[in-house]
């Protein structure tokens, strides 16, 4: 999963207006070349997030 946060609301890269609120995208949303461009862009914070699977019946709130 790729999480992207813009430093300026509506900053555009790769055809997307990014927001100051983090948005998560699937791993196949961007080509490797696009992902490299996004990661090199100083106006964006790009995180590669390892997806975790919750146990059935457990919510995120139950984990604390």
Residue frames relative to the residue before (quaternion, step in Angstrom):
aa qw qx qy qz dx dy dz
X 1.0000 0.0000 0.0000 0.0000 0.00 0.00 0.00
X 0.2125 -0.7607 0.6039 0.1067 3.55 -1.09 0.77
X 0.1235 -0.7846 0.6056 0.0484 3.59 -0.76 1.06
X 0.0517 -0.8134 0.5791 -0.0190 3.57 -0.72 1.10
X 0.0395 -0.7657 0.6419 -0.0128 3.52 -1.01 0.98
X 0.2893 -0.7568 0.5615 0.1680 3.58 -0.87 0.94
X 0.4400 -0.6770 0.5234 0.2725 3.55 -1.14 0.63
X 0.7467 0.1984 -0.1324 0.6209 3.56 1.33 -0.31
X 0.5141 -0.6679 0.4485 0.2974 3.59 -0.76 1.06
X 0.8380 0.2064 -0.1667 0.4768 3.54 -0.93 0.97
X 0.3654 0.7260 -0.5055 0.2896 3.60 1.23 0.17
X 0.2299 -0.8214 0.5151 0.0841 3.58 -0.72 1.11
X 0.1732 0.7211 -0.6611 0.1144 3.50 -1.13 0.92
X 0.8476 0.1157 -0.1203 0.5036 3.55 -1.11 0.80
X 0.6920 -0.5132 0.2712 0.4291 3.57 1.05 0.80
X 0.6533 0.4796 -0.3052 0.5000 3.59 1.26 0.25
X 0.3103 -0.6969 0.6124 0.2075 3.56 -1.06 0.83
X 0.2113 -0.8095 0.5396 0.0940 3.57 -0.30 1.26
X 0.3217 -0.7628 0.5386 0.1567 3.55 -1.15 0.66
X 0.5898 -0.5630 0.4377 0.3790 3.55 -1.30 0.24
X 0.6067 0.4712 -0.3549 0.5328 3.58 1.30 -0.14
X 0.5208 -0.6574 0.4466 0.3117 3.58 -0.89 0.93
X 0.0907 -0.7653 0.6364 0.0324 3.55 -1.06 0.89
X 0.2616 -0.7757 0.5588 0.1325 3.55 -0.93 0.93
X 0.1304 -0.7804 0.6109 0.0266 3.54 -0.99 0.97
X 0.5450 -0.6020 0.4613 0.3575 3.57 -1.15 0.56
X 0.6628 -0.5365 0.3581 0.3802 3.56 -1.22 0.50
X 0.7283 0.4253 -0.2474 0.4770 3.60 1.09 -0.56
X 0.3816 0.7437 -0.4685 0.2859 3.61 1.26 0.20
X 0.7969 0.2108 -0.0792 0.5605 3.58 1.01 -0.86
X 0.4835 -0.6163 0.5244 0.3338 3.55 -1.18 0.57
X 0.6547 -0.4935 0.3674 0.4392 3.63 -1.16 0.29
X 0.6397 0.5208 -0.3275 0.4608 3.60 1.03 -0.74
X 0.6543 0.4977 -0.3160 0.4736 3.62 0.94 -0.84
X 0.6407 0.5248 -0.3293 0.4536 3.57 0.94 -0.84
X 0.6333 0.5196 -0.3269 0.4713 3.59 1.01 -0.76
X 0.6374 0.5146 -0.3272 0.4710 3.61 0.99 -0.79
X 0.6625 0.5079 -0.3071 0.4570 3.57 0.91 -0.92
X 0.6754 0.4961 -0.2936 0.4600 3.58 0.92 -0.89
X 0.6802 0.4830 -0.2852 0.4719 3.60 1.10 -0.62
X 0.5767 0.6121 -0.3673 0.3974 3.60 1.24 -0.35
X 0.3616 -0.7713 0.4800 0.2096 3.63 -0.52 1.13
X 0.6350 0.5366 -0.3359 0.4428 3.61 1.21 -0.32
X 0.7135 0.3859 -0.2434 0.5317 3.58 1.30 -0.03
X 0.2367 -0.6993 0.6508 0.1773 3.52 -1.25 0.59
X 0.0486 -0.8098 0.5837 -0.0348 3.56 -0.53 1.24
X 0.0373 -0.7969 0.6027 -0.0199 3.55 -0.72 1.12
X 0.2659 -0.7042 0.6310 0.1876 3.54 -1.08 0.77
X 0.1223 -0.8263 0.5498 0.0035 3.55 -0.49 1.25
X 0.3602 -0.7088 0.5636 0.2242 3.54 -0.86 0.97
X 0.3667 -0.7348 0.5285 0.2154 3.57 -0.76 1.04
X 0.1450 -0.7711 0.6155 0.0740 3.54 -1.01 0.88
X 0.2826 -0.7423 0.5819 0.1748 3.52 -1.10 0.69
X 0.3576 -0.7323 0.5432 0.2020 3.54 -0.80 1.06
X 0.5232 -0.5904 0.5016 0.3551 3.52 -1.23 0.49
X 0.5866 -0.5775 0.4160 0.3865 3.61 -1.03 0.65
X 0.7992 0.2831 -0.2229 0.4811 3.55 -1.00 0.85
X 0.6621 0.4616 -0.3151 0.4992 3.60 1.21 -0.07
X 0.1964 -0.7584 0.6086 0.1260 3.55 -0.91 0.89
X 0.6791 -0.4757 0.3546 0.4322 3.56 -1.27 0.26
X 0.6350 0.5421 -0.3300 0.4405 3.59 1.06 -0.73
X 0.6346 0.5523 -0.3277 0.4299 3.59 1.11 -0.64
X 0.6156 0.6008 -0.3343 0.3853 3.58 1.18 -0.48
X 0.6207 0.5847 -0.3544 0.3838 3.60 1.10 -0.47
